[in-house]
């Protein structure tokens, strides 16, 4: 696809809200709070923010600049700088990651739609039944139906394109998401006993600091800011040449971090109020959203309304991230094979349906399947987030350092921006990024095999 015909965002606001929508997802709403609770509350938050404004900033700027510089999705963007096996591998790894993530991510999106529908039609008491969640996972047809409902939302938006689909939806959804996050966080903090949770989350206690706090915060920042998923390269390629890249990416970074903090203030104080700060309740992973939070809603006045608002928020977060992941696949098909958006969307839908239904069946019909001791969803999550994404980011850093050159990336940024953190960018990329990525890769694999515990 030549540059003149390439899709683009209408301007800075379109890019900021669409990229923020890509970043703000399930990682912010439930993964961030339970990791913060597990690794020291306020000290985890402090470490996360420091990493986000240094390492996270560096990776966001690099990927966005590569995208705008080349006007290509990951495969074509890498290939612009050479045809060696290493460069081709880097491009395809960045392109394949979203193809593998979005199917299982959409399965969880289906869980969210199911819960939202249940709150609207059945009420809080039904949803909080002891076996409601496990019964749902065991019901293969029902799980597949709600998964399909979620991907239909996603694919219809993708079909309408960048400005008429992704950007238009992001402009409507993201302000509502932000308001809901503020409202729910404010409500949570007023619950009896919630103040201790607020203190735990916001006030750093350095006695809780450990090296694993840094490792966990690194992994979460990676997940939350959509680094090395192909998203930022693809969305960067849709950014107009006159858009201020630095201020745009900084605004995305700020928006994403604010939503993560609000999610912490929404969930941690509520769990403290409900359980007295019970560590098991705070660190329960997926069940925190689908079992613990519904029980909290049921125990308070107006629980049904709060539950509806919460799952609307989670649905919007899940949908905007799924849209971004899907768009990466569609853009790759358009760029590499010259397919129309309609054909690329249909093929992407087939891939999503095939791998997503397989993931749904992993909880029931195929529950006996174990890969490296993991179920199907857990394996997809491990291979993408713990292995492929750190490798993809390493290859991006090497591409900038060895093939493109830091100066050319800086020139791309400075064509529209003052690049106030240029010195920081250069220092992190040269001396810190690769060691930190190796830490993430090694520690994540070691954790998966039980050598260490994150």
C-alpha positions as CSV (number, residue, x, y, z in Angstrom):
1,X,0.0,0.0,0.0
2,X,1.5,3.3,-1.0
3,X,1.7,6.1,1.5
4,X,-0.9,8.3,-0.1
5,X,-3.6,5.6,0.2
6,X,-2.6,4.6,3.7
7,X,-5.2,4.9,6.5
8,X,-4.5,7.6,9.0
9,X,-5.9,9.2,12.2
10,X,-7.5,12.6,11.6
11,X,-5.1,14.3,14.0
12,X,-3.4,14.3,17.4
13,X,-6.6,13.6,19.4
14,X,-7.5,10.6,17.2
15,X,-4.1,9.1,17.8
16,X,-4.0,9.8,21.5
17,X,-7.4,8.4,22.3
18,X,-6.9,5.4,20.0
19,X,-3.5,4.6,21.4
20,X,-4.7,5.1,24.9
21,X,-7.6,2.8,24.2
22,X,-5.1,0.2,23.0
23,X,-3.1,0.6,26.3
24,X,-6.0,0.7,28.7
25,X,-7.2,-2.8,28.9
26,X,-7.7,-5.7,31.3
27,X,-4.1,-5.3,32.3
28,X,-5.0,-2.0,33.9
29,X,-8.3,-2.9,35.4
30,X,-7.5,-6.2,37.2
31,X,-3.8,-7.2,36.7
32,X,-2.4,-3.9,37.9
33,X,-4.4,-3.9,41.2
34,X,-3.6,-7.5,42.2
35,X,0.1,-7.1,41.4
36,X,0.2,-3.9,43.4
37,X,-1.5,-5.6,46.3
38,X,1.0,-8.6,46.1
39,X,4.1,-6.5,45.8
40,X,3.8,-3.9,48.5
41,X,1.1,-1.5,47.4
42,X,2.6,2.0,47.4
43,X,6.1,0.9,46.7
44,X,5.0,-1.1,43.7
45,X,3.1,2.0,42.4
46,X,6.2,4.2,42.8
47,X,8.5,1.7,41.0
48,X,5.9,1.3,38.2
49,X,5.7,5.0,37.6
50,X,9.5,5.4,37.6
51,X,9.8,2.6,35.0
52,X,6.9,4.0,32.9
53,X,8.4,7.4,32.5
54,X,11.9,6.0,31.7
55,X,11.9,2.6,30.0
56,X,8.2,2.7,29.0
57,X,8.6,6.1,27.5
58,X,11.7,5.0,25.5
59,X,9.9,2.0,24.0
60,X,6.8,4.0,23.2
61,X,8.8,6.7,21.4
62,X,10.9,4.1,19.5
63,X,7.9,2.1,18.2
64,X,5.8,5.1,17.3
65,X,8.8,6.7,15.5
66,X,9.5,3.5,13.5
67,X,5.8,3.3,12.5
68,X,5.6,7.0,11.3
69,X,9.0,6.9,9.7
70,X,8.1,3.8,7.5
71,X,4.3,4.1,7.2
72,X,4.2,0.4,7.6
73,X,2.9,-2.3,10.0
74,X,5.7,-4.3,11.8
75,X,6.8,-6.6,9.0
76,X,7.2,-3.9,6.4
77,X,8.6,-1.5,9.0
78,X,11.5,-3.8,9.9
79,X,12.1,-4.8,6.3
80,X,12.6,-1.1,5.4
81,X,16.0,-1.4,7.2
82,X,17.3,-4.7,5.7
83,X,16.4,-8.2,4.5
84,X,18.5,-10.2,6.9
85,X,16.9,-13.2,8.7
86,X,17.2,-11.3,12.0
87,X,15.4,-8.3,10.7
88,X,12.6,-10.3,9.0
89,X,12.2,-12.4,12.2
90,X,11.9,-9.2,14.3
91,X,9.1,-7.9,12.0
92,X,7.2,-11.2,12.0
93,X,7.4,-11.7,15.7
94,X,6.0,-8.2,16.3
95,X,3.2,-9.0,13.8
96,X,2.4,-12.5,15.1
97,X,2.1,-11.5,18.7
98,X,-1.3,-9.7,18.3
99,X,-2.6,-12.6,16.1
100,X,-2.0,-14.9,19.1
101,X,-3.1,-12.6,21.9
102,X,-6.4,-11.3,20.5
103,X,-8.2,-14.7,20.4
104,X,-7.7,-15.6,24.0
105,X,-8.1,-11.9,25.1
106,X,-11.5,-11.9,23.4
107,X,-12.5,-15.1,25.3
108,X,-12.0,-13.0,28.5
109,X,-13.9,-10.2,26.7
110,X,-16.7,-12.7,26.3
111,X,-16.7,-13.4,30.0
112,X,-17.1,-9.6,30.6
113,X,-20.0,-9.3,28.2
114,X,-21.7,-12.3,29.8
115,X,-21.4,-10.7,33.3
116,X,-22.6,-7.4,32.1
117,X,-25.7,-9.0,30.5
118,X,-26.3,-11.0,33.6
119,X,-26.2,-8.0,35.9
120,X,-28.7,-6.2,33.6
121,X,-31.1,-9.1,33.2
122,X,-30.6,-11.2,36.4
123,X,-29.2,-9.0,39.1
124,X,-26.3,-9.1,41.6
125,X,-27.5,-12.0,43.7
126,X,-27.6,-14.5,40.8
127,X,-24.1,-13.4,39.6
128,X,-22.6,-13.9,43.1
129,X,-23.7,-17.5,43.3
130,X,-21.0,-19.8,44.6
131,X,-20.5,-21.7,41.4
132,X,-21.7,-19.1,38.8
133,X,-18.2,-18.5,37.3
134,X,-17.1,-22.1,37.3
135,X,-20.4,-23.3,35.9
136,X,-20.1,-20.7,33.1
137,X,-16.5,-21.9,32.2
138,X,-17.7,-25.5,32.2
139,X,-20.5,-24.7,29.7
140,X,-18.8,-24.8,26.3
141,X,-21.7,-23.6,24.1
142,X,-22.5,-20.6,26.3
143,X,-18.8,-19.6,26.5
144,X,-18.4,-19.8,22.7
145,X,-21.6,-17.7,22.2
146,X,-20.4,-14.8,24.4
147,X,-16.9,-15.0,22.8
148,X,-18.5,-14.7,19.4
149,X,-20.6,-11.7,20.5
150,X,-17.5,-9.9,21.7
151,X,-15.5,-10.5,18.5
152,X,-18.5,-9.3,16.4
153,X,-18.3,-6.0,18.2
154,X,-14.5,-5.9,17.5
155,X,-14.6,-6.9,13.9
156,X,-17.5,-4.6,12.9
157,X,-15.5,-1.6,14.2
158,X,-12.3,-2.8,12.4
159,X,-14.3,-3.2,9.2
160,X,-15.2,0.5,9.2
161,X,-11.5,1.5,9.1
162,X,-9.2,3.7,11.1
163,X,-11.0,7.0,11.2
164,X,-14.6,5.8,10.9
165,X,-14.1,2.8,13.1
166,X,-11.2,2.8,15.6
167,X,-10.9,6.5,16.0
168,X,-14.7,7.3,16.2
169,X,-15.3,4.5,18.8
170,X,-12.2,5.6,20.8
171,X,-13.4,9.2,20.9
172,X,-16.8,8.1,22.2
173,X,-15.6,5.3,24.6
174,X,-12.5,6.7,26.2
175,X,-14.0,9.8,27.9
176,X,-16.9,7.6,29.2
177,X,-14.3,5.0,30.5
178,X,-12.4,7.8,32.3
179,X,-15.5,9.1,33.9
180,X,-16.6,5.7,35.1
181,X,-13.2,5.0,36.5
182,X,-13.3,8.2,38.5
183,X,-16.9,7.5,39.7
184,X,-16.2,3.9,40.8
185,X,-12.9,4.8,42.4
186,X,-14.6,7.6,44.4
187,X,-17.4,5.3,45.4
188,X,-14.9,2.5,46.5
189,X,-12.9,4.9,48.6
190,X,-16.0,5.9,50.6
191,X,-16.8,2.4,51.7
192,X,-16.4,1.7,55.5
193,X,-12.9,0.4,56.1
194,X,-11.6,1.4,52.6
195,X,-9.2,4.1,53.9
196,X,-6.6,1.4,54.9
197,X,-6.7,0.2,51.4
198,X,-6.1,3.7,50.0
199,X,-3.1,4.2,52.3
200,X,-1.7,0.8,51.4
201,X,-1.9,1.5,47.7
202,X,-0.8,5.2,47.7
203,X,1.8,5.5,50.5
204,X,5.1,3.7,49.7
205,X,6.4,1.5,52.5
206,X,10.1,0.9,51.6
207,X,10.2,-2.2,53.9
208,X,8.0,-3.9,51.3
209,X,10.5,-3.3,48.5
210,X,12.3,-6.3,46.9
211,X,13.9,-7.1,43.6
212,X,10.7,-9.0,42.7
213,X,8.8,-5.7,43.0
214,X,10.9,-4.3,40.2
215,X,10.5,-7.5,38.1
216,X,6.7,-7.5,38.5
217,X,6.5,-3.8,37.8
218,X,8.6,-4.2,34.7
219,X,6.3,-7.0,33.4
220,X,3.2,-5.1,34.2
221,X,4.4,-1.9,32.5
222,X,5.2,-4.0,29.4
223,X,1.7,-5.4,29.4
224,X,-0.1,-2.2,30.3
225,X,1.6,0.2,27.8
226,X,1.2,-2.3,24.8
227,X,4.9,-2.4,24.2
228,X,6.1,-4.9,21.6
229,X,2.6,-6.0,20.5
230,X,2.9,-4.4,17.0
231,X,0.2,-1.8,18.1
232,X,2.5,1.2,18.5
233,X,4.3,0.6,15.2
234,X,1.0,0.2,13.4
235,X,-0.7,3.2,15.1
236,X,2.5,5.2,14.6
237,X,2.2,4.5,10.9
238,X,-1.3,6.1,10.9
239,X,0.1,9.2,12.6
240,X,0.2,12.3,10.4
241,X,3.6,13.8,9.8
242,X,2.6,17.1,11.4
243,X,1.4,15.5,14.6
244,X,3.5,16.3,17.7
245,X,4.8,12.8,18.4
246,X,6.4,13.5,21.9
247,X,3.4,15.2,23.4
248,X,1.0,12.6,21.9
249,X,2.9,9.7,23.3
250,X,3.4,11.4,26.7
251,X,-0.4,11.9,26.9
252,X,-1.0,8.3,26.1
253,X,1.5,7.3,28.8
254,X,-0.2,9.6,31.3
255,X,-3.8,8.5,30.5
256,X,-2.8,4.9,30.8
257,X,-1.1,5.4,34.1
258,X,-4.0,7.4,35.5
259,X,-6.5,4.7,34.6
260,X,-4.2,2.0,36.2
261,X,-4.1,4.1,39.4
262,X,-7.8,4.6,39.4
263,X,-8.3,0.9,38.9
264,X,-6.1,0.3,42.0
265,X,-8.2,2.9,43.9
266,X,-11.4,1.2,42.6
267,X,-10.4,-2.4,43.6
268,X,-7.9,-2.4,46.5
269,X,-10.0,-0.2,48.9
270,X,-13.1,-2.2,48.1
271,X,-11.4,-5.5,48.8
272,X,-9.9,-4.0,52.0
273,X,-13.4,-2.9,53.1
274,X,-14.9,-6.3,52.2
275,X,-12.2,-8.6,53.5
276,X,-10.1,-6.5,55.9
277,X,-7.2,-6.6,53.5
278,X,-7.1,-10.4,53.2
279,X,-4.1,-11.2,50.9
280,X,-5.9,-14.1,49.3
281,X,-8.7,-11.9,48.3
282,X,-6.4,-9.2,46.9
283,X,-4.2,-11.6,44.9
284,X,-6.7,-13.9,43.3
285,X,-6.1,-13.1,39.7
286,X,-9.0,-13.6,37.3
287,X,-11.3,-14.6,40.2
288,X,-10.8,-11.1,41.6
289,X,-12.9,-9.6,38.8
290,X,-15.4,-12.4,38.3
291,X,-15.9,-13.7,41.9
292,X,-14.6,-11.3,44.5
293,X,-15.8,-8.0,43.0
294,X,-19.3,-9.3,42.4
295,X,-19.5,-10.4,46.0
296,X,-18.4,-6.9,47.1
297,X,-21.1,-5.3,44.9
298,X,-23.7,-7.7,46.3
299,X,-22.7,-6.7,49.9
300,X,-23.2,-2.9,49.4
301,X,-26.2,-0.8,48.7
302,X,-27.0,-0.4,45.0
303,X,-24.8,-3.4,44.1
304,X,-26.6,-4.1,40.9
305,X,-26.0,-0.6,39.5
306,X,-22.4,-0.6,40.7
307,X,-21.9,-4.0,39.0
308,X,-23.4,-2.8,35.7
309,X,-21.1,0.3,35.8
310,X,-18.1,-1.7,36.6
311,X,-18.6,-4.2,33.8
312,X,-19.4,-1.5,31.3
313,X,-16.0,0.0,32.2
314,X,-14.3,-3.3,31.9
315,X,-16.0,-4.0,28.6
316,X,-14.9,-0.7,27.1
317,X,-11.3,-1.4,28.3
318,X,-11.3,-4.9,26.9
319,X,-12.9,-3.8,23.6
320,X,-10.5,-0.9,22.8
321,X,-7.5,-3.1,23.4
322,X,-9.0,-6.0,21.3
323,X,-9.6,-3.5,18.5
324,X,-6.0,-2.4,18.5
325,X,-4.7,-5.9,18.5
326,X,-7.0,-6.9,15.7
327,X,-6.0,-3.9,13.7
328,X,-2.4,-5.0,13.8
329,X,-3.3,-8.2,12.1
330,X,-5.5,-6.5,9.5
331,X,-2.8,-3.9,8.7
332,X,-0.2,-6.7,8.2
333,X,-2.5,-8.5,5.8
334,X,-3.2,-5.3,3.9
335,X,0.5,-4.3,3.7
336,X,2.1,-7.6,3.0
337,X,-0.5,-9.3,0.8
338,X,-2.3,-6.3,-0.7
339,X,-5.7,-7.5,0.6
340,X,-8.7,-5.2,0.9
341,X,-9.8,-4.3,4.4
342,X,-12.9,-6.5,4.0
343,X,-10.8,-9.6,3.1
344,X,-8.2,-8.9,5.8
345,X,-11.0,-8.4,8.4
346,X,-12.6,-11.7,7.4
347,X,-9.4,-13.6,7.5
348,X,-8.6,-12.1,10.9
349,X,-12.0,-13.1,12.1
350,X,-11.4,-16.7,11.0
351,X,-8.1,-16.8,12.9
352,X,-9.7,-15.2,16.0
353,X,-12.7,-17.6,15.9
354,X,-10.5,-20.7,15.4
355,X,-8.0,-20.0,18.2
356,X,-10.7,-18.4,20.5
357,X,-13.0,-21.4,20.3
358,X,-10.1,-23.7,21.0
359,X,-9.3,-21.5,24.1
360,X,-13.0,-21.7,25.2
361,X,-12.9,-25.5,25.0
362,X,-9.8,-25.6,27.1
363,X,-12.0,-25.0,30.2
364,X,-14.3,-27.9,29.5
365,X,-14.2,-30.3,26.5
366,X,-10.4,-30.0,26.2
367,X,-9.6,-29.5,29.9
368,X,-7.4,-32.5,29.8
369,X,-5.0,-30.7,27.4
370,X,-1.8,-29.5,29.1
371,X,1.1,-27.8,27.4
372,X,4.2,-27.4,29.6
373,X,1.8,-28.0,32.6
374,X,-0.5,-25.2,31.4
375,X,-4.0,-25.0,30.1
376,X,-4.6,-23.6,26.6
377,X,-5.4,-20.0,27.7
378,X,-2.4,-19.9,30.1
379,X,-0.1,-21.3,27.5
380,X,-1.1,-18.7,24.9
381,X,-0.6,-16.0,27.6
382,X,2.8,-17.4,28.6
383,X,4.2,-17.8,25.1
384,X,3.1,-14.3,24.0
385,X,3.6,-12.2,27.2
386,X,6.5,-14.0,28.8
387,X,8.5,-15.1,25.8
388,X,7.6,-13.4,22.5
389,X,7.0,-9.9,23.7
390,X,10.4,-9.5,25.5
391,X,12.2,-10.9,22.5
392,X,10.2,-8.6,20.2
393,X,11.2,-5.6,22.3
394,X,14.8,-6.7,22.3
395,X,14.8,-6.9,18.5
396,X,13.2,-3.4,18.3
397,X,16.0,-2.0,20.5
398,X,18.7,-3.7,18.4
399,X,17.0,-2.4,15.2
400,X,17.2,1.2,16.5
401,X,20.7,0.8,17.8
402,X,22.4,-1.2,15.0
403,X,20.4,-0.6,11.8
404,X,18.3,2.6,12.0
405,X,20.6,4.6,14.3
406,X,19.4,6.6,17.3
407,X,20.0,9.9,15.5
408,X,17.5,9.0,12.7
409,X,14.8,8.1,15.3
410,X,15.5,11.3,17.1
411,X,15.3,13.3,13.8
412,X,11.8,11.7,13.2
413,X,10.6,12.8,16.7
414,X,12.2,16.3,16.4
415,X,10.6,16.9,13.1
416,X,7.4,17.8,15.1
417,X,8.5,17.8,18.7
418,X,11.1,19.5,21.0
419,X,12.0,16.0,22.4
420,X,12.5,17.3,25.9
421,X,13.6,13.9,27.2
422,X,16.0,13.2,24.4
423,X,18.9,12.7,26.8
424,X,16.9,10.2,28.9
425,X,15.7,8.4,25.8
426,X,19.3,8.0,24.5
427,X,20.6,6.8,27.9
428,X,17.9,4.3,28.5
429,X,18.1,2.8,25.0
430,X,21.9,2.6,25.1
431,X,22.5,1.3,28.6
432,X,19.3,0.1,30.3
433,X,16.7,-1.2,27.8
434,X,18.4,-4.5,26.8
435,X,19.4,-5.5,30.3
436,X,15.9,-4.8,31.6
437,X,14.4,-6.8,28.8
438,X,16.7,-9.7,29.5
439,X,15.6,-9.6,33.2
440,X,11.9,-9.7,32.1
441,X,12.5,-12.6,29.7
442,X,14.6,-14.7,32.1
443,X,12.5,-14.1,35.2
444,X,9.2,-14.7,33.4
445,X,10.3,-18.0,32.0
446,X,11.8,-19.0,35.4
447,X,8.5,-18.1,37.0
448,X,6.5,-20.2,34.6
449,X,8.7,-23.2,35.4
450,X,8.5,-22.6,39.2
451,X,12.1,-21.6,39.6
452,X,11.1,-18.3,41.1
453,X,7.7,-16.9,41.9
454,X,6.4,-13.6,40.6
